[in-house]
Amino acid sequence: MKQRTLHVLLATTLLLLTALAAVPRPAYGQKDPTTFRGVVHYVESGPGANVDGIATAFLVGGVGGGVAVARMQSSLGPLLSGVLGDNPTTGQVSAFVSKSVPVDLAGMLPLSARYDARLTFTLEQQPDDTFTLREGSVQWVTSNRAEISGDGTYLSDDYGGSGQEALDPATDSIVLSFDFGGEQPTYSLEIDVSHRQVTSGNSIWSAANGAIVMRSRSQGGIETLSGNVMGEEIPEEVTRTEPHVRGIYYHHQGPLSELQFMETYRNLLDAQVLVEYEIFDSCTARLVWPTENERITLEECYSCNLEADLMAAVVPSAWAESLEWSLPQFGGKAANYRPDDRRGAEMYVWYDPPAPQRNSDFGPLEISASFVGSTESCQDPPPRKVRIFFPRDGTNNPDGSMPNWYYYWTDTRAAQGHAGAIIYDGACHDYGYYDGLGDLAKANQIYVCDIFASGNPSTNPLTGKVTEGIDLFAATVLHEWTHLENRKDWWGAASYDPSLDADRDLVKDDREAAYRLNPRVQDTFGLGFRDCEVTAYLQEDTWPTGSANSEDWSDPGKQSGS
């Protein structure tokens, strides 16, 4: 994971250097000026992260949120430049100030507040080669809860809200500038944006053991105040008709390697601040695993079915949570995902057991992923096809009493339309057999044995043709079906009649000449078997090798590469 991040970072840096150092620079006013995109995740946790409520006003003092505190810290920068160096960042100033404030406000104050915002934006090159805000949006969520009690007094706040708002280049500012004059190219990023923070909630202040009660209620940004004093009701009054305006202010300067950057610090109110951002020239994703045409084989246990770990490389990585995976049904079942929202650069996917009923359910399966939400500028990765196989010698098919190869191959052309008349016999020690000569009840069925235990590949002793895998299964079916057809041809509706077979080779005497067999010799060609096998081996040889390869989804098998 770290290696992929490093590659993304190096690639982004190279793209930026290439774009910015090009000579001559594109003239301002061209149809397609150079642009960059950015994603910023800004989080405050602790005092001042949200200023709604009576209790919070007592505890924090009504300071106007993050932007006022951040600007206050920024104004200290020039005064502290001698100590911290030229142009200290917000985090550096904050760390210095925090050292001089020994009081842990976040640990002392009985409140819990959080503000979480995600900025997405596009920056456009200006004549002075700085990049300024062209368009963007802010998506935010906030909450605060506080409770104080004692000596007949009680205060509590419970507020929350969320929303999304477009950034306005006329009032919001995001400026990215570069300096290539020193030994190491650097950049400066300054963010100064604001939005309406619509919250809802309630505050209660009770004093003098309930003799004085004040209630503040906010609904959609409209705030009202009511209560009672010494039994006298205070009518509800609108005290605010517009929601708070919340600001985000941040500044950072660093080498180009920090265009993907994260830092944490405490502001002057002792709230913990997290800032994480990426500046990039494109938003793309690439499916890393599985690779194209990757072979995925089911596990062998009966309670197992298809499962896989999926992985994508997303640039910028902040968009990973907006990448949504999609897989089709497999064996008539929908895919399960973890995480269950189907989003992220890494995904575990599985299908409930048992394995599919049909052989045709195996084979190509398309995996796709696409960006959702506020990612119109992102390019969806091309879908990827993988190949799904079953373990050839396992028994985790829906029947469970026969090997997978037999269960699924009877559902292919290798069964030659005889699937309903084929019976598996794992106890026999041959490739197959026909038992219908002496038992008319079995006249219309053939048996296939464990062909892999009997020898795979196999050589036709009459013709020398070698077959293996699904071709061996097909040849076995054709061999035994020839015995079934010969019984009908030679003996009709009756059972075998030894009086009509002088050499007891199970070929009717008056039919031996048609196959150039000697009716007085049981093994005409001296091959070690009766002449009835000659016709079966000759017919077996007519199976076109490879004609069922496209349906062979066994592993090992004709398409698995093993």
Summary of the structure (lengths in Angstrom):
residues: 562
radius of gyration: 38.9
end to end distance: 30.1
largest distance: 126.7
contacts: 1773
relative contact order: 0.09
helix: 24%
strand: 36%
